[in-house]
Amino acid sequence: LMVKNVPFKATKSEIHRLFASFGDVKKVRLPKTFNGRHRGFAFVEFVTGDDAKVAMRSLGRSHLYGRHLVLEWAEEEENGDGL
């Protein structure tokens, strides 16, 4: 899942805890800018697609630190190495 509008004070572990309530989270990525701050979006990867679907349905209208989280289906990486 791609999570947009992530508050800048949110941490990777907070996002992981939020999504782990709905299934087994495999990985959370929080891309950063050159100065070390995250860019306001995250990628959450679940062990199964069913867990991702449950999270999408459950968190579609949720807020974190007063900001509405926007969830979208992320495209899979073609080469799988993150580059």
Z-matrix of the N, CA and C atoms (Angstrom, degrees):
N
C 1 1.449
C 2 1.519 1 109.66
N 3 1.307 2 116.30 1 144.60
C 4 1.461 3 121.16 2 171.21
C 5 1.522 4 106.37 3 -102.85
N 6 1.316 5 116.13 4 130.68
C 7 1.460 6 122.15 5 -179.02
C 8 1.522 7 107.51 6 -114.87
N 9 1.320 8 116.36 7 114.35
C 10 1.470 9 121.54 8 -179.87
C 11 1.520 10 109.83 9 -101.30
N 12 1.324 11 114.83 10 164.04
C 13 1.465 12 123.17 11 177.12
C 14 1.537 13 111.63 12 66.89
N 15 1.321 14 116.31 13 32.07
C 16 1.465 15 121.33 14 178.14
C 17 1.531 16 108.89 15 -71.38
N 18 1.327 17 118.46 16 127.71
C 19 1.467 18 120.40 17 178.94
C 20 1.533 19 110.75 18 -60.21
N 21 1.310 20 116.61 19 142.99
C 22 1.457 21 121.09 20 -176.93
C 23 1.525 22 112.77 21 -65.35
N 24 1.333 23 117.98 22 -23.33
C 25 1.463 24 118.46 23 178.69
C 26 1.522 25 112.87 24 -86.73
N 27 1.336 26 117.69 25 -5.14
C 28 1.467 27 120.98 26 178.10
C 29 1.527 28 110.21 27 -71.90
N 30 1.321 29 116.04 28 142.61
C 31 1.460 30 120.96 29 -179.97
C 32 1.530 31 110.50 30 -105.90
N 33 1.307 32 114.61 31 164.29
C 34 1.462 33 121.41 32 177.76
C 35 1.532 34 110.54 33 -59.04
N 36 1.328 35 116.95 34 -41.63
C 37 1.466 36 119.77 35 -179.09
C 38 1.536 37 111.47 36 -68.02
N 39 1.315 38 118.29 37 -34.61
C 40 1.474 39 120.55 38 177.14
C 41 1.531 40 110.62 39 -65.49
N 42 1.306 41 116.07 40 -41.88
C 43 1.464 42 119.88 41 178.62
C 44 1.525 43 109.72 42 -65.60
N 45 1.318 44 116.53 43 -41.75
C 46 1.466 45 121.01 44 178.34
C 47 1.527 46 110.34 45 -59.90
N 48 1.338 47 117.14 46 -47.53
C 49 1.472 48 120.74 47 179.77
C 50 1.526 49 111.39 48 -61.03
N 51 1.322 50 117.18 49 -41.53
C 52 1.462 51 121.25 50 -179.34
C 53 1.527 52 110.80 51 -60.77
N 54 1.320 53 116.88 52 -47.40
C 55 1.456 54 120.48 53 -176.32
C 56 1.524 55 112.88 54 -79.55
N 57 1.328 56 118.16 55 -26.75
C 58 1.464 57 121.55 56 -179.83
C 59 1.522 58 111.91 57 -65.56
N 60 1.313 59 117.66 58 -17.02
C 61 1.464 60 121.02 59 176.34
C 62 1.526 61 111.69 60 -65.08
N 63 1.324 62 117.10 61 -16.71
C 64 1.463 63 121.18 62 -173.80
C 65 1.522 64 113.58 63 -114.98
N 66 1.332 65 117.50 64 3.26
C 67 1.457 66 120.11 65 177.56
C 68 1.516 67 111.16 66 159.04
N 69 1.318 68 115.43 67 -179.21
C 70 1.461 69 121.17 68 -179.01
C 71 1.525 70 110.34 69 -79.55
N 72 1.322 71 115.87 70 113.14
C 73 1.458 72 121.47 71 178.81
C 74 1.522 73 108.81 72 -85.37
N 75 1.311 74 115.62 73 125.31
C 76 1.463 75 121.37 74 179.20
C 77 1.525 76 110.95 75 -83.47
N 78 1.354 77 116.01 76 -42.38
C 79 1.463 78 119.67 77 -175.81
C 80 1.523 79 110.21 78 -160.31
N 81 1.328 80 116.17 79 145.56
C 82 1.464 81 123.18 80 172.04
C 83 1.523 82 106.73 81 -123.26
N 84 1.324 83 116.28 82 127.28
C 85 1.466 84 120.79 83 175.41
C 86 1.515 85 108.54 84 -117.09
N 87 1.307 86 116.01 85 134.01
C 88 1.454 87 123.23 86 -179.91
C 89 1.533 88 106.72 87 -125.71
N 90 1.350 89 118.36 88 86.54
C 91 1.464 90 120.87 89 -176.53
C 92 1.525 91 112.23 90 -55.53
N 93 1.324 92 115.59 91 141.50
C 94 1.464 93 121.39 92 -176.25
C 95 1.521 94 111.94 93 -115.56
N 96 1.319 95 114.54 94 158.37
C 97 1.463 96 121.15 95 174.62
C 98 1.524 97 108.56 96 -85.87
N 99 1.322 98 115.82 97 177.52
C 100 1.465 99 120.64 98 -179.51
C 101 1.527 100 112.57 99 -61.72
N 102 1.337 101 117.92 100 -24.27
C 103 1.468 102 120.22 101 -178.65
C 104 1.530 103 113.19 102 -93.44
N 105 1.335 104 117.19 103 5.84
C 106 1.455 105 120.72 104 174.92
C 107 1.509 106 116.51 105 95.27
N 108 1.317 107 117.91 106 -10.46
C 109 1.464 108 120.53 107 176.41
C 110 1.513 109 109.77 108 -79.86
N 111 1.329 110 116.30 109 146.42
C 112 1.465 111 116.47 110 176.99
C 113 1.520 112 109.95 111 -75.07
N 114 1.309 113 115.37 112 160.74
C 115 1.461 114 122.25 113 -169.19
C 116 1.523 115 114.80 114 -89.93
N 117 1.332 116 118.97 115 4.38
C 118 1.456 117 120.61 116 176.35
C 119 1.521 118 114.13 117 93.56
N 120 1.332 119 116.07 118 10.11
C 121 1.457 120 119.41 119 173.81
C 122 1.520 121 108.91 120 -145.84
N 123 1.335 122 115.00 121 163.82
C 124 1.463 123 120.33 122 -177.69
C 125 1.523 124 109.32 123 -144.98
N 126 1.319 125 114.56 124 160.64
C 127 1.457 126 121.85 125 172.55
C 128 1.517 127 107.51 126 -117.79
N 129 1.322 128 116.09 127 129.85
C 130 1.463 129 121.62 128 178.52
C 131 1.524 130 107.22 129 -119.58
N 132 1.331 131 115.55 130 120.97
C 133 1.458 132 120.86 131 -179.96
C 134 1.522 133 108.88 132 -109.85
N 135 1.322 134 115.62 133 128.04
C 136 1.459 135 122.23 134 179.01
C 137 1.524 136 110.24 135 -99.98
N 138 1.319 137 115.84 136 158.76
C 139 1.459 138 120.97 137 177.41
C 140 1.528 139 110.15 138 -64.90
N 141 1.337 140 116.65 139 -40.49
C 142 1.474 141 120.29 140 179.68
C 143 1.523 142 110.65 141 -124.15
N 144 1.315 143 114.38 142 153.87
C 145 1.460 144 120.24 143 176.43
C 146 1.510 145 112.34 144 -65.31
N 147 1.336 146 116.10 145 -31.40
C 148 1.468 147 119.41 146 179.03
C 149 1.518 148 111.50 147 -64.17
N 150 1.342 149 116.96 148 -39.81
C 151 1.470 150 120.33 149 177.05
C 152 1.532 151 110.31 150 -63.23
N 153 1.312 152 116.69 151 -39.89
C 154 1.470 153 120.57 152 178.60
C 155 1.525 154 110.94 153 -63.71
N 156 1.326 155 116.63 154 -39.64
C 157 1.467 156 120.39 155 178.61
C 158 1.524 157 111.25 156 -64.26
N 159 1.329 158 116.57 157 -41.74
C 160 1.466 159 120.53 158 178.06
C 161 1.529 160 110.04 159 -61.64
N 162 1.322 161 116.98 160 -44.69
C 163 1.470 162 120.61 161 178.97
C 164 1.520 163 111.18 162 -63.23
N 165 1.319 164 117.19 163 -42.14
C 166 1.472 165 121.43 164 179.73
C 167 1.522 166 110.49 165 -60.19
N 168 1.331 167 116.15 166 -45.80
C 169 1.477 168 119.68 167 179.47
C 170 1.524 169 111.45 168 -66.79
N 171 1.314 170 116.59 169 -41.69
C 172 1.466 171 121.19 170 -173.30
C 173 1.519 172 113.73 171 -76.95
N 174 1.325 173 117.10 172 -34.86
C 175 1.469 174 120.46 173 -174.28
C 176 1.524 175 113.44 174 -104.23
N 177 1.307 176 117.39 175 7.97
C 178 1.456 177 121.14 176 -176.94
C 179 1.515 178 114.92 177 -58.81
N 180 1.314 179 116.59 178 -24.03
C 181 1.482 180 119.93 179 -178.99
C 182 1.514 181 111.59 180 -123.92
N 183 1.304 182 116.62 181 30.25
C 184 1.465 183 119.65 182 -175.57
C 185 1.525 184 111.62 183 -93.66
N 186 1.326 185 113.97 184 164.56
C 187 1.455 186 122.38 185 179.31
C 188 1.522 187 109.07 186 -127.57
N 189 1.320 188 115.77 187 149.37
C 190 1.452 189 122.35 188 174.93
C 191 1.518 190 106.95 189 -134.23
N 192 1.318 191 116.42 190 121.95
C 193 1.467 192 122.06 191 -175.46
C 194 1.528 193 111.41 192 51.36
N 195 1.337 194 116.06 193 39.97
C 196 1.457 195 120.81 194 175.25
C 197 1.518 196 115.09 195 81.55
N 198 1.323 197 118.45 196 0.22
C 199 1.467 198 121.17 197 179.64
C 200 1.523 199 109.77 198 -107.46
N 201 1.321 200 114.93 199 134.45
C 202 1.458 201 120.81 200 179.20
C 203 1.523 202 109.27 201 -72.79
N 204 1.325 203 116.59 202 122.22
C 205 1.466 204 120.83 203 178.48
C 206 1.523 205 109.30 204 -80.53
N 207 1.313 206 116.16 205 132.96
C 208 1.456 207 122.44 206 179.11
C 209 1.518 208 107.51 207 -107.71
N 210 1.344 209 116.24 208 115.61
C 211 1.462 210 121.24 209 -177.82
C 212 1.520 211 110.47 210 -104.35
N 213 1.331 212 114.78 211 135.62
C 214 1.463 213 121.53 212 176.97
C 215 1.513 214 108.18 213 -138.64
N 216 1.323 215 115.77 214 157.62
C 217 1.454 216 119.45 215 173.96
C 218 1.514 217 108.22 216 -75.15
N 219 1.308 218 116.95 217 126.70
C 220 1.463 219 122.23 218 179.12
C 221 1.523 220 109.17 219 -86.30
N 222 1.327 221 115.75 220 149.53
C 223 1.459 222 120.30 221 174.46
C 224 1.518 223 108.44 222 -80.60
N 225 1.315 224 116.02 223 144.70
C 226 1.469 225 119.73 224 178.87
C 227 1.518 226 109.58 225 -74.86
N 228 1.324 227 114.47 226 146.74
C 229 1.463 228 120.32 227 176.47
C 230 1.521 229 109.04 228 -70.12
N 231 1.321 230 115.80 229 137.12
C 232 1.461 231 119.89 230 -177.15
C 233 1.523 232 112.27 231 -71.32
N 234 1.335 233 117.23 232 -42.18
C 235 1.466 234 118.77 233 -175.29
C 236 1.521 235 112.91 234 -96.29
N 237 1.328 236 118.22 235 -9.92
C 238 1.456 237 122.27 236 173.86
C 239 1.509 238 115.93 237 73.68
N 240 1.331 239 118.68 238 0.65
C 241 1.460 240 118.80 239 -179.23
C 242 1.520 241 113.28 240 -107.38
N 243 1.340 242 116.60 241 7.29
C 244 1.454 243 120.28 242 175.32
C 245 1.509 244 115.04 243 81.29
N 246 1.326 245 118.46 244 6.58
C 247 1.464 246 120.75 245 -179.53
C 248 1.504 247 110.69 246 -103.62
